[in-house]
Amino acid sequence: MNNLTQFKKDFKRDVLINVVVDLKHDKTTNARAKSLAREVIAIFEEEEARTVFRKINKLAENHPDVLNIFIKRAQEYEIRQKEENLNQVRIYLKGGVN
Amino acid sequence: MENGGGSTTLASGIPSTVSSKGSIEAPKAPSNVVAFERKGNSAKPVEKEAPKLEKQEPAEIIEFAPRKRTNADVADELFESAKTDGVDKALERFAKDEFDAASKEDKPSIEGETLSEEQIKIEKEQIEGDKKELLPVDVRIANLEARVGELASENKALEKRLAETTELAKSGMLTALELAKILREMIEMEEDEKKKKKAESLLLMLTGLIAKMMALIMVPEEHEEDALERIDEAGKAA
């Protein structure tokens, strides 16, 4: 699975869990939760990682929970990305890429 | 009184029956007779008053309004949907009001009922109010802190890039200066008849190098003035 796709999947799951918990404990309104869901879906229609991160950062201004999820998931994304890059270097050093 | 059984009337005037055995059975009172009022030797049956059938108003029908769906109900439904259909589908359904649509079917709808503009405005205000309420000051400060941090890190990256650009420009200038010096030597070489041929071929190579160098040190418009100043300074130093 693509690194960005994995990020999107994890992020959406976290947002959904947050929405469910917040609604259950009346920490948010139905309208606000719905608005968040719509915005997240719209952001994840983007394919470019930089654009996705920029938009999430903007979204986090109004949703503190989203900021927490973003910090957590972005770190994981970075680790995966580093690993992917290192793997490419390993292949290159072994002469696997022309 | 007849022996074979039959009906007779007692002195009291109460009709009685005589059984085939000859015994007098107690008269059976009509269903509406509840007691006998004694008047001398006679008893007058007291009839039960028939219940008055008053015209009653129909009992008030208590209509139980359908239970309003709470946020918790929606949350449960969303969670169930996520378990069965997957996160993506559940989130999409939630965003498209599909859970609410189900609840609207339960609610009694008034035909032609539409939300007035005022109601819409009030709802919007409520949503905005919620937003403000849900963002405490410390969270806002934390957000701002994160943004300032991000800007600072971007600024650092920009500084690094600028430093690299300056380094590159310096190295470009030195190379150009070197090329200019060689060019001068080549021109002197060309004047010498013995070295003319060699000088010509070298000049050709040099021209190519200068052209390449010019292409490399092409400066963007916003830094043009600065670059020209540097070129002037380098020229004076040479």
Interface residues (C-beta under 8 A of the other chain):
Chain A: K9 K12 R13 V15 L16 V19 V20 V21 L23 K24 D26 K27 T28 T29 N30 A31 R32 A33 K34 S35 A37 R38 V40 I41 N57 A60 E61 N62 P64 L67
Chain B: N71 A72 V74 A75 D76 L78 F79 A82 V87 D88 A90 L91 E92 F94 A95 D97 D100 E123 Q126 I127 D130 K131 L134 L135 V139 A142 N143 A146 E150
